[in-house]
């Protein structure tokens, strides 16, 4: 052929683009997973109360217990 491409060579191009797209998606998923893992390692509020100001006194203890249960503490 005048262009230097064979019929099978021309058909391989879309397959390569599809493979490149799949590899790109996989790489993005890996990066997102690593970022999520690293963000999970960063400690949150190192101390202090997690109860906002203005919560009635009788609700502060149950609310703190709920926060501890959700945070795994």
N, C-alpha and C positions, 0 to 999 in steps of 0.2 A: 504493500500500500504506500501511497505517496506521503502520508503523514508519519509513517514509521510505526504506527500502532497496528497491532493485530486485532482481530475481532475479540479474542479472549482477553487481551490486554485492556481493551476498552471496557469490557464487562467487569474486570477486576476493580476498577476505580470506585464504583459505588460501594462495593463490599469493604474496601479499605476505609472509606469515609464512615461507613456504619460502625466498623471496628473502632475507629478513632473516636467516634461519638460515645460509644459504650465505655471505652477506657477513660474518657473525660468525665463521664458521669460517675464511674467507680472512683476515680481520683478525688472528685469533689465530695463524695460520700465519706471517703477515708479522712479527708481534711476536716469535714464537719464533725465526724466522730472523735477525732483527736482533739479538736477545739472544745467539744462538749466535755470530754474527759478532763482536760486541763482546767476548764472553768469549774468543774465539780471539785477539783483539788484545792482551789482558792478558798480560804476560809471566809465565811460570811462575817457578820457582826461579831467581833471577838469577845464581846462582853456587853454588859448592860442589859437593861430590860427590853424585851421584845414587845411589851405592852405599850400601846400608844397612850399619850396623855389624855385625860378626860374620861377614862374608863371608870365606871363606878367601882368602889372598893369591893363590893360583894362579888363582882364579876372578874376581878383581876386574877385571882388564883385559878379559877376554872379556865380562863383564857390562856394563862401561862401554861397550864397542863396541856391544853390543846396544841399550843405552839410547840411544846416539847415533844408531843407525840408525833406531830407532823414532821418536825425536823429530825426525828430519830434520837432525841436526847433523853 
